Amino acid sequence: MPGPRVEDLLRELAPQVLAIVVRRYGDFDSAEDAVQEALIAAHRSWSNGIPEHPLGWLVQTASRRMLDGYRSETSRRQRESRFLREEPPAYDVVDRDDSLALLFMACHPVLTPTSAIALTLRAVGGLTTAEIARAFLVPEATMAQRISRAKRSLRDAGATFTLPSDEEREERLPAVLRVLYLVFNEGYAATGGADLQRVELSAEAIRLTRMLHGTLPDDGEVSALLALMLLLHARRAARADGDGRIVALADQDRTRWDRAQIDEGRTLLDGTMGSGVGEYRIQAAIAALHDRAKDADDTDWPQILALYGLLEELTGNPVVTLNRAVATAMVHGPDAGLAVVDDAAAHLPPEHPRVLVVRAHLVEQTGDVATARDLFRRAADVATSRPERDRLLLLAARDQGR
């Protein structure tokens, strides 16, 4: 099996190869499939050693796949006459990195967030369909159909392989950031399956966001999103015990947090000063306050409460209101927090898992153990993540034994 060096190299080269092949043949749909086949071939072939020119190897392999496809389709005879007379070069020399153009294409506004995530991981992340399907706990055939529909949607929308203009970039950058944020969140707190977190997925989101930050180093929200990811990812080693059970933030062994990532995240966040107040900057500031505290008692909850209030005003998101409820309880007591939960619940489904969990914790703090136990059980019934369901059942059983 190929080692980590091969895996990392393929991830790095995937967007470069795709950019070269798309520019050469002008067909994103077919080029994306051909590059994926080339990556799979490299994964199998490079176990005995990486070739001298890995980029050229991948480009040539993908180009041969493209030409094979043209030869096999009678409806493309006009293209055959254009391309079949020439052999693919070892590699095209390019003087620019087209990864950003690929990222903006994969996050085109015509796509749903789910489709944009899948296509981003394929086109820019270099993940195979099987890898993406495993990450999102769906059959490979289902994920293949999702990616195919996304590419058809891009073709039908007339999406072109060009770096967006400044105006288009400003318009589409929030969608790009949102997709990267969703990829990270699915890795940080998996919505289904047996594992609390999928580290490889959150690490891929960080890698892609680093790439975006390298191209747009002065954009405050890009820097803030990368800071947020690093500040949260730094806690990964302490978020579960040896048996995979969730460890609450207040109970985590903070000596296991990655201080280098925290320092990098805080430096990035400090660099956004004066760039305006955005959603990711506020979230990163909240994460930094948690990471700065020596222990749970040292947490600056009044400042966190103020930040959640600002984030709520900016987003109007009822889930943010639930987070403000927790901070309110830490500053003003559980009854005050429950009043905020009622505000959030008015805008969410009655059995929303987060509503049930937050209400259960705050009701427990008031001393109403029986109601808290019932709420924990109801939350467990609708939990989609096995570690979360197990944690809630444990909390219900613990309360019962009091």
MARRO-81582 format. One record per residue (C-alpha): residue number from 1; residue in one letter; x, y negated, z. Coordinates in Angstrom, 1 decimal, padded with zeros to 4 digits. Layout:
BEGIN
<node NUM,'A',<X,Y,Z>>,
...
END
This chain:
BEGIN
<node 1,'M',<000.0,000.0,000.0>>,
<node 2,'P',<001.2,-003.5,-000.7>>,
<node 3,'G',<002.5,-005.4,002.3>>,
<node 4,'P',<001.5,-008.9,003.6>>,
<node 5,'R',<004.1,-010.5,001.3>>,
<node 6,'V',<002.2,-009.3,-001.8>>,
<node 7,'E',<-001.2,-010.2,-000.4>>,
<node 8,'D',<000.0,-013.7,000.4>>,
<node 9,'L',<001.6,-014.1,-003.0>>,
<node 10,'L',<-001.6,-013.0,-004.8>>,
<node 11,'R',<-003.7,-015.4,-002.8>>,
<node 12,'E',<-001.3,-018.3,-003.6>>,
<node 13,'L',<-001.0,-017.5,-007.4>>,
<node 14,'A',<-004.7,-016.6,-008.0>>,
<node 15,'P',<-006.0,-020.2,-008.6>>,
<node 16,'Q',<-002.9,-021.1,-010.7>>,
<node 17,'V',<-003.4,-018.0,-013.0>>,
<node 18,'L',<-007.1,-018.8,-013.4>>,
<node 19,'A',<-006.4,-022.4,-014.2>>,
<node 20,'I',<-003.9,-021.4,-017.0>>,
<node 21,'V',<-006.2,-018.8,-018.5>>,
<node 22,'V',<-009.3,-021.1,-018.4>>,
<node 23,'R',<-007.3,-023.9,-020.0>>,
<node 24,'R',<-006.0,-021.5,-022.7>>,
<node 25,'Y',<-009.2,-019.8,-023.7>>,
<node 26,'G',<-011.8,-022.3,-022.5>>,
<node 27,'D',<-014.1,-019.6,-021.0>>,
<node 28,'F',<-014.4,-019.8,-017.2>>,
<node 29,'D',<-016.8,-016.8,-016.9>>,
<node 30,'S',<-014.6,-014.3,-018.8>>,
<node 31,'A',<-011.4,-015.8,-017.5>>,
<node 32,'E',<-012.5,-015.3,-013.9>>,
<node 33,'D',<-013.3,-011.7,-014.5>>,
<node 34,'A',<-010.0,-011.1,-016.3>>,
<node 35,'V',<-008.0,-012.7,-013.5>>,
<node 36,'Q',<-009.7,-010.6,-010.9>>,
<node 37,'E',<-008.8,-007.5,-012.9>>,
<node 38,'A',<-005.2,-008.7,-013.1>>,
<node 39,'L',<-005.1,-009.3,-009.3>>,
<node 40,'I',<-006.4,-005.8,-008.8>>,
<node 41,'A',<-003.8,-004.4,-011.2>>,
<node 42,'A',<-001.0,-006.3,-009.4>>,
<node 43,'H',<-002.2,-005.0,-006.0>>,
<node 44,'R',<-001.8,-001.5,-007.3>>,
<node 45,'S',<001.4,-002.0,-009.2>>,
<node 46,'W',<003.5,-004.3,-007.0>>,
<node 47,'S',<003.7,-001.8,-004.1>>,
<node 48,'N',<007.1,-000.8,-005.4>>,
<node 49,'G',<008.4,-004.3,-005.9>>,
<node 50,'I',<007.3,-007.8,-007.0>>,
<node 51,'P',<008.2,-008.6,-010.6>>,
<node 52,'E',<010.8,-011.2,-011.4>>,
<node 53,'H',<008.2,-013.6,-012.7>>,
<node 54,'P',<004.9,-012.8,-010.8>>,
<node 55,'L',<003.0,-015.7,-012.3>>,
<node 56,'G',<003.9,-014.7,-015.8>>,
<node 57,'W',<003.0,-011.1,-015.1>>,
<node 58,'L',<-000.4,-012.1,-013.9>>,
<node 59,'V',<-001.1,-014.5,-016.7>>,
<node 60,'Q',<000.0,-012.0,-019.3>>,
<node 61,'T',<-002.1,-009.2,-017.8>>,
<node 62,'A',<-005.2,-011.5,-017.5>>,
<node 63,'S',<-004.7,-012.7,-021.1>>,
<node 64,'R',<-004.5,-009.1,-022.3>>,
<node 65,'R',<-007.8,-008.4,-020.5>>,
<node 66,'M',<-009.3,-011.5,-022.2>>,
<node 67,'L',<-008.1,-010.3,-025.7>>,
<node 68,'D',<-009.4,-006.8,-025.0>>,
<node 69,'G',<-012.7,-008.3,-024.2>>,
<node 70,'Y',<-012.8,-010.3,-027.4>>,
<node 71,'R',<-011.8,-007.2,-029.5>>,
<node 72,'S',<-014.7,-005.2,-028.0>>,
<node 73,'E',<-017.4,-007.8,-028.7>>,
<node 74,'T',<-018.5,-008.0,-032.3>>,
<node 75,'S',<-020.4,-011.2,-031.5>>,
<node 76,'R',<-017.1,-013.0,-030.9>>,
<node 77,'R',<-015.4,-012.3,-034.2>>,
<node 78,'Q',<-014.9,-016.0,-034.8>>,
<node 79,'R',<-012.9,-016.2,-031.6>>,
<node 80,'E',<-011.0,-013.1,-032.6>>,
<node 81,'S',<-009.7,-014.8,-035.7>>,
<node 82,'R',<-008.5,-017.7,-033.6>>,
<node 83,'F',<-006.8,-015.8,-030.8>>,
<node 84,'L',<-005.9,-012.3,-031.9>>,
<node 85,'R',<-003.1,-013.5,-034.2>>,
<node 86,'E',<-001.0,-014.4,-031.3>>,
<node 87,'E',<000.5,-012.6,-028.3>>,
<node 88,'P',<-000.1,-014.0,-024.9>>,
<node 89,'P',<003.0,-015.8,-023.6>>,
<node 90,'A',<004.8,-014.7,-020.5>>,
<node 91,'Y',<003.3,-017.7,-018.8>>,
<node 92,'D',<002.3,-021.2,-019.5>>,
<node 93,'V',<004.4,-023.9,-017.9>>,
<node 94,'V',<002.2,-026.3,-016.1>>,
<node 95,'D',<003.2,-029.6,-014.5>>,
<node 96,'R',<000.1,-029.9,-012.3>>,
<node 97,'D',<-001.8,-027.9,-009.8>>,
<node 98,'D',<-005.3,-027.2,-011.0>>,
<node 99,'S',<-006.5,-025.6,-007.8>>,
<node 100,'L',<-008.5,-028.7,-006.8>>,
<node 101,'A',<-010.4,-028.6,-010.2>>,
<node 102,'L',<-011.2,-025.0,-009.5>>,
<node 103,'L',<-012.4,-025.7,-006.0>>,
<node 104,'F',<-014.7,-028.5,-007.2>>,
<node 105,'M',<-016.1,-026.3,-010.0>>,
<node 106,'A',<-016.7,-023.4,-007.6>>,
<node 107,'C',<-018.6,-025.9,-005.3>>,
<node 108,'H',<-020.7,-027.4,-008.1>>,
<node 109,'P',<-023.9,-028.9,-006.7>>,
<node 110,'V',<-026.0,-026.7,-009.0>>,
<node 111,'L',<-025.0,-023.7,-006.9>>,
<node 112,'T',<-026.6,-022.7,-003.6>>,
<node 113,'P',<-024.3,-022.7,-000.6>>,
<node 114,'T',<-024.2,-018.9,-000.6>>,
<node 115,'S',<-023.3,-018.7,-004.2>>,
<node 116,'A',<-020.7,-021.4,-003.9>>,
<node 117,'I',<-019.0,-019.6,-001.0>>,
<node 118,'A',<-018.8,-016.4,-003.0>>,
<node 119,'L',<-017.4,-018.1,-006.1>>,
<node 120,'T',<-014.9,-020.2,-004.1>>,
<node 121,'L',<-013.5,-017.1,-002.4>>,
<node 122,'R',<-013.2,-015.4,-005.8>>,
<node 123,'A',<-011.9,-018.2,-008.0>>,
<node 124,'V',<-009.8,-020.2,-005.5>>,
<node 125,'G',<-009.2,-017.7,-002.7>>,
<node 126,'G',<-008.3,-014.8,-005.0>>,
<node 127,'L',<-010.4,-012.3,-003.0>>,
<node 128,'T',<-011.9,-009.3,-004.9>>,
<node 129,'T',<-015.7,-008.8,-005.0>>,
<node 130,'A',<-015.3,-005.8,-002.7>>,
<node 131,'E',<-013.4,-008.0,-000.1>>,
<node 132,'I',<-016.1,-010.7,-000.2>>,
<node 133,'A',<-018.9,-008.1,000.1>>,
<node 134,'R',<-017.2,-006.6,003.1>>,
<node 135,'A',<-016.8,-010.0,004.7>>,
<node 136,'F',<-020.5,-010.8,004.3>>,
<node 137,'L',<-021.8,-007.2,005.0>>,
<node 138,'V',<-023.6,-006.7,001.7>>,
<node 139,'P',<-023.1,-004.0,-000.9>>,
<node 140,'E',<-020.4,-004.8,-003.6>>,
<node 141,'A',<-023.1,-004.6,-006.3>>,
<node 142,'T',<-025.1,-007.3,-004.6>>,
<node 143,'M',<-022.1,-009.6,-004.3>>,
<node 144,'A',<-021.2,-008.9,-007.9>>,
<node 145,'Q',<-024.7,-010.0,-009.0>>,
<node 146,'R',<-024.5,-013.1,-006.8>>,
<node 147,'I',<-021.2,-014.1,-008.4>>,
<node 148,'S',<-022.4,-013.4,-011.9>>,
<node 149,'R',<-025.5,-015.6,-011.3>>,
<node 150,'A',<-023.3,-018.3,-010.0>>,
<node 151,'K',<-021.1,-018.3,-013.1>>,
<node 152,'R',<-024.2,-018.3,-015.3>>,
<node 153,'S',<-025.5,-021.3,-013.4>>,
<node 154,'L',<-022.3,-023.1,-014.0>>,
<node 155,'R',<-022.4,-022.3,-017.7>>,
<node 156,'D',<-026.0,-023.4,-018.0>>,
<node 157,'A',<-025.2,-026.6,-016.2>>,
<node 158,'G',<-022.4,-027.4,-018.6>>,
<node 159,'A',<-019.8,-027.4,-015.9>>,
<node 160,'T',<-016.3,-028.2,-017.3>>,
<node 161,'F',<-012.9,-027.3,-016.1>>,
<node 162,'T',<-011.7,-030.8,-015.3>>,
<node 163,'L',<-010.8,-032.7,-012.2>>,
<node 164,'P',<-013.8,-034.8,-011.3>>,
<node 165,'S',<-013.5,-038.6,-011.7>>,
<node 166,'D',<-013.1,-040.6,-008.5>>,
<node 167,'E',<-016.9,-041.3,-008.5>>,
<node 168,'E',<-017.8,-037.6,-009.1>>,
<node 169,'R',<-015.2,-036.5,-006.4>>,
<node 170,'E',<-016.8,-038.8,-003.9>>,
<node 171,'E',<-020.2,-037.4,-004.7>>,
<node 172,'R',<-019.2,-033.8,-004.6>>,
<node 173,'L',<-016.6,-033.7,-001.9>>,
<node 174,'P',<-019.2,-033.3,000.9>>,
<node 175,'A',<-020.4,-030.1,-000.8>>,
<node 176,'V',<-016.8,-028.8,-001.0>>,
<node 177,'L',<-016.2,-029.5,002.6>>,
<node 178,'R',<-019.5,-027.9,003.6>>,
<node 179,'V',<-018.6,-024.7,001.7>>,
<node 180,'L',<-015.2,-024.5,003.4>>,
<node 181,'Y',<-016.9,-025.2,006.8>>,
<node 182,'L',<-019.4,-022.4,006.2>>,
<node 183,'V',<-016.6,-019.9,005.2>>,
<node 184,'F',<-014.7,-020.8,008.4>>,
<node 185,'N',<-017.8,-020.5,010.6>>,
<node 186,'E',<-018.6,-017.0,009.2>>,
<node 187,'G',<-015.1,-016.0,010.1>>,
<node 188,'Y',<-015.1,-017.7,013.5>>,
<node 189,'A',<-018.4,-016.3,014.6>>,
<node 190,'A',<-019.7,-013.5,012.3>>,
<node 191,'T',<-023.4,-013.6,011.9>>,
<node 192,'G',<-023.7,-009.8,011.6>>,
<node 193,'G',<-021.8,-006.6,012.2>>,
<node 194,'A',<-019.8,-005.1,015.0>>,
<node 195,'D',<-017.0,-007.8,015.2>>,
<node 196,'L',<-017.2,-011.2,016.9>>,
<node 197,'Q',<-014.9,-012.8,014.4>>,
<node 198,'R',<-013.4,-012.0,011.0>>,
<node 199,'V',<-010.0,-013.6,011.4>>,
<node 200,'E',<-009.0,-013.1,007.8>>,
<node 201,'L',<-012.0,-015.1,006.6>>,
<node 202,'S',<-011.4,-018.1,008.9>>,
<node 203,'A',<-007.7,-017.9,008.0>>,
<node 204,'E',<-008.7,-018.1,004.3>>,
<node 205,'A',<-010.9,-021.1,005.0>>,
<node 206,'I',<-007.9,-022.8,006.7>>,
<node 207,'R',<-005.6,-022.0,003.8>>,
<node 208,'L',<-008.1,-023.5,001.2>>,
<node 209,'T',<-008.6,-026.6,003.4>>,
<node 210,'R',<-004.8,-027.0,003.7>>,
<node 211,'M',<-004.7,-026.9,-000.1>>,
<node 212,'L',<-007.4,-029.6,-000.3>>,
<node 213,'H',<-005.7,-031.7,002.3>>,
<node 214,'G',<-002.4,-031.5,000.4>>,
<node 215,'T',<-004.1,-033.0,-002.6>>,
<node 216,'L',<-006.2,-035.6,-000.6>>,
<node 217,'P',<-004.0,-036.3,002.4>>,
<node 218,'D',<-005.6,-039.7,003.0>>,
<node 219,'D',<-009.2,-038.5,003.2>>,
<node 220,'G',<-010.3,-038.7,006.8>>,
<node 221,'E',<-013.0,-036.1,006.6>>,
<node 222,'V',<-010.7,-033.6,004.9>>,
<node 223,'S',<-008.1,-034.1,007.6>>,
<node 224,'A',<-010.8,-033.9,010.3>>,
<node 225,'L',<-012.2,-030.6,008.9>>,
<node 226,'L',<-008.7,-029.0,008.9>>,
<node 227,'A',<-008.2,-030.3,012.4>>,
<node 228,'L',<-011.5,-028.8,013.6>>,
<node 229,'M',<-010.6,-025.4,012.1>>,
<node 230,'L',<-007.2,-025.4,013.7>>,
<node 231,'L',<-008.5,-026.5,017.1>>,
<node 232,'L',<-011.1,-023.7,017.1>>,
<node 233,'H',<-009.0,-021.0,015.5>>,
<node 234,'A',<-006.4,-021.6,018.2>>,
<node 235,'R',<-008.7,-019.9,020.7>>,
<node 236,'R',<-009.1,-016.6,018.7>>,
<node 237,'A',<-006.9,-014.4,020.9>>,
<node 238,'A',<-008.9,-015.3,024.0>>,
<node 239,'R',<-012.4,-015.1,022.7>>,
<node 240,'A',<-012.9,-011.4,023.2>>,
<node 241,'D',<-011.6,-008.9,025.8>>,
<node 242,'G',<-009.8,-005.6,025.1>>,
<node 243,'D',<-013.2,-003.9,024.4>>,
<node 244,'G',<-014.3,-006.6,021.9>>,
<node 245,'R',<-016.8,-008.2,024.4>>,
<node 246,'I',<-017.3,-011.9,024.1>>,
<node 247,'V',<-015.5,-014.0,026.7>>,
<node 248,'A',<-017.2,-017.4,027.3>>,
<node 249,'L',<-015.2,-020.5,026.8>>,
<node 250,'A',<-015.2,-021.3,030.5>>,
<node 251,'D',<-013.8,-017.9,031.3>>,
<node 252,'Q',<-011.1,-017.7,028.6>>,
<node 253,'D',<-007.4,-017.3,029.5>>,
<node 254,'R',<-006.2,-020.6,028.0>>,
<node 255,'T',<-002.6,-019.4,028.1>>,
<node 256,'R',<-003.5,-017.2,025.2>>,
<node 257,'W',<-004.6,-020.2,023.1>>,
<node 258,'D',<-002.2,-021.1,020.2>>,
<node 259,'R',<-000.7,-024.3,021.4>>,
<node 260,'A',<001.1,-025.0,018.1>>,
<node 261,'Q',<-002.3,-025.0,016.2>>,
<node 262,'I',<-003.8,-027.2,018.9>>,
<node 263,'D',<-000.9,-029.7,018.6>>,
<node 264,'E',<-001.2,-029.7,014.8>>,
<node 265,'G',<-005.0,-030.2,015.0>>,
<node 266,'R',<-004.7,-033.0,017.4>>,
<node 267,'T',<-002.0,-034.7,015.2>>,
<node 268,'L',<-004.3,-034.5,012.2>>,
<node 269,'L',<-007.2,-035.8,014.2>>,
<node 270,'D',<-005.1,-038.8,015.5>>,
<node 271,'G',<-004.3,-039.5,011.9>>,
<node 272,'T',<-007.9,-040.1,011.1>>,
<node 273,'M',<-008.2,-043.1,013.4>>,
<node 274,'G',<-009.6,-046.1,011.4>>,
<node 275,'S',<-011.0,-043.9,008.7>>,
<node 276,'G',<-014.6,-044.1,009.9>>,
<node 277,'V',<-016.8,-041.8,011.9>>,
<node 278,'G',<-017.8,-038.6,010.1>>,
<node 279,'E',<-019.4,-035.3,011.1>>,
<node 280,'Y',<-016.1,-033.3,011.1>>,
<node 281,'R',<-014.2,-035.9,012.9>>,
<node 282,'I',<-016.7,-035.9,015.7>>,
<node 283,'Q',<-016.7,-032.1,015.9>>,
<node 284,'A',<-012.9,-032.1,015.9>>,
<node 285,'A',<-012.9,-034.7,018.7>>,
<node 286,'I',<-015.2,-032.4,020.8>>,
<node 287,'A',<-013.0,-029.4,020.1>>,
<node 288,'A',<-009.9,-031.4,021.1>>,
<node 289,'L',<-011.4,-032.4,024.4>>,
<node 290,'H',<-012.1,-028.7,025.2>>,
<node 291,'D',<-008.6,-027.7,024.1>>,
<node 292,'R',<-007.0,-030.5,026.2>>,
<node 293,'A',<-008.6,-029.4,029.5>>,
<node 294,'K',<-006.4,-027.3,031.7>>,
<node 295,'D',<-009.5,-025.3,032.8>>,
<node 296,'A',<-013.3,-025.4,032.6>>,
<node 297,'D',<-013.6,-027.8,035.6>>,
<node 298,'D',<-011.1,-030.2,033.9>>,
<node 299,'T',<-013.4,-030.7,030.9>>,
<node 300,'D',<-014.4,-034.2,030.1>>,
<node 301,'W',<-018.1,-033.5,029.8>>,
<node 302,'P',<-019.3,-037.2,029.9>>,
<node 303,'Q',<-017.2,-037.9,026.8>>,
<node 304,'I',<-018.4,-034.7,025.1>>,
<node 305,'L',<-022.0,-035.7,025.8>>,
<node 306,'A',<-021.4,-039.1,024.3>>,
<node 307,'L',<-019.9,-037.5,021.2>>,
<node 308,'Y',<-022.8,-035.0,020.8>>,
<node 309,'G',<-025.1,-038.0,021.0>>,
<node 310,'L',<-023.2,-039.7,018.2>>,
<node 311,'L',<-023.2,-036.5,016.1>>,
<node 312,'E',<-026.9,-036.0,016.6>>,
<node 313,'E',<-027.6,-039.6,015.3>>,
<node 314,'L',<-025.4,-038.9,012.3>>,
<node 315,'T',<-026.8,-035.5,011.3>>,
<node 316,'G',<-030.3,-035.3,012.8>>,
<node 317,'N',<-029.5,-031.6,013.3>>,
<node 318,'P',<-031.6,-029.9,016.0>>,
<node 319,'V',<-028.8,-027.4,016.7>>,
<node 320,'V',<-026.6,-030.3,017.6>>,
<node 321,'T',<-029.4,-031.4,020.0>>,
<node 322,'L',<-029.1,-028.0,021.6>>,
<node 323,'N',<-025.4,-028.6,022.1>>,
<node 324,'R',<-026.2,-032.0,023.6>>,
<node 325,'A',<-028.5,-030.2,026.0>>,
<node 326,'V',<-025.6,-028.1,027.3>>,
<node 327,'A',<-023.5,-031.2,027.8>>,
<node 328,'T',<-026.4,-033.0,029.4>>,
<node 329,'A',<-026.8,-030.2,031.9>>,
<node 330,'M',<-023.1,-030.3,032.7>>,
<node 331,'V',<-023.3,-034.0,033.4>>,
<node 332,'H',<-026.8,-034.6,034.8>>,
<node 333,'G',<-028.0,-031.1,035.9>>,
<node 334,'P',<-030.0,-028.2,034.3>>,
<node 335,'D',<-033.4,-029.9,034.5>>,
<node 336,'A',<-032.2,-032.8,032.4>>,
<node 337,'G',<-030.6,-030.3,030.0>>,
<node 338,'L',<-033.9,-028.4,029.7>>,
<node 339,'A',<-035.7,-031.6,028.7>>,
<node 340,'V',<-033.3,-031.9,025.8>>,
<node 341,'V',<-033.9,-028.3,024.8>>,
<node 342,'D',<-037.6,-029.1,024.6>>,
<node 343,'D',<-036.8,-031.9,022.1>>,
<node 344,'A',<-034.7,-029.5,020.0>>,
<node 345,'A',<-037.2,-026.7,020.1>>,
<node 346,'A',<-039.9,-028.9,018.6>>,
<node 347,'H',<-037.9,-028.8,015.4>>,
<node 348,'L',<-036.9,-025.1,015.3>>,
<node 349,'P',<-038.7,-021.8,015.1>>,
<node 350,'P',<-040.2,-020.6,018.5>>,
<node 351,'E',<-037.8,-017.6,018.7>>,
<node 352,'H',<-034.7,-019.4,017.4>>,
<node 353,'P',<-031.8,-017.4,019.0>>,
<node 354,'R',<-029.9,-020.5,020.0>>,
<node 355,'V',<-032.9,-022.1,021.7>>,
<node 356,'L',<-033.5,-018.9,023.7>>,
<node 357,'V',<-029.9,-018.6,024.8>>,
<node 358,'V',<-029.4,-022.2,025.8>>,
<node 359,'R',<-032.8,-022.3,027.6>>,
<node 360,'A',<-031.9,-019.0,029.4>>,
<node 361,'H',<-028.6,-020.3,030.7>>,
<node 362,'L',<-030.1,-023.6,032.0>>,
<node 363,'V',<-033.1,-021.9,033.5>>,
<node 364,'E',<-030.7,-019.5,035.3>>,
<node 365,'Q',<-028.9,-022.5,036.8>>,
<node 366,'T',<-032.2,-023.7,038.3>>,
<node 367,'G',<-032.5,-020.4,040.1>>,
<node 368,'D',<-035.4,-018.9,038.1>>,
<node 369,'V',<-033.6,-015.6,037.5>>,
<node 370,'A',<-036.7,-013.7,036.3>>,
<node 371,'T',<-037.5,-016.2,033.5>>,
<node 372,'A',<-033.8,-016.3,032.5>>,
<node 373,'R',<-033.7,-012.5,032.3>>,
<node 374,'D',<-036.7,-012.5,030.0>>,
<node 375,'L',<-035.2,-015.1,027.8>>,
<node 376,'F',<-031.9,-013.3,027.5>>,
<node 377,'R',<-033.7,-010.1,026.4>>,
<node 378,'R',<-035.7,-012.0,023.8>>,
<node 379,'A',<-032.6,-013.6,022.5>>,
<node 380,'A',<-030.9,-010.1,022.3>>,
<node 381,'D',<-033.9,-008.8,020.2>>,
<node 382,'V',<-033.3,-011.4,017.5>>,
<node 383,'A',<-029.4,-011.4,017.6>>,
<node 384,'T',<-027.8,-010.3,014.3>>,
<node 385,'S',<-024.3,-009.9,015.7>>,
<node 386,'R',<-023.6,-006.8,017.8>>,
<node 387,'P',<-021.2,-008.5,020.2>>,
<node 388,'E',<-023.7,-011.3,020.8>>,
<node 389,'R',<-026.5,-008.8,021.4>>,
<node 390,'D',<-024.4,-006.8,023.8>>,
<node 391,'R',<-023.4,-009.9,025.7>>,
<node 392,'L',<-027.1,-011.0,026.1>>,
<node 393,'L',<-028.2,-007.6,027.2>>,
<node 394,'L',<-025.4,-007.6,029.8>>,
<node 395,'L',<-026.5,-011.0,031.1>>,
<node 396,'A',<-030.1,-009.7,031.4>>,
<node 397,'A',<-028.9,-006.7,033.3>>,
<node 398,'R',<-026.7,-008.7,035.5>>,
<node 399,'D',<-029.5,-011.0,036.5>>,
<node 400,'Q',<-031.7,-008.0,037.2>>,
<node 401,'G',<-029.3,-006.7,039.7>>,
<node 402,'R',<-029.2,-009.8,041.8>>,
END
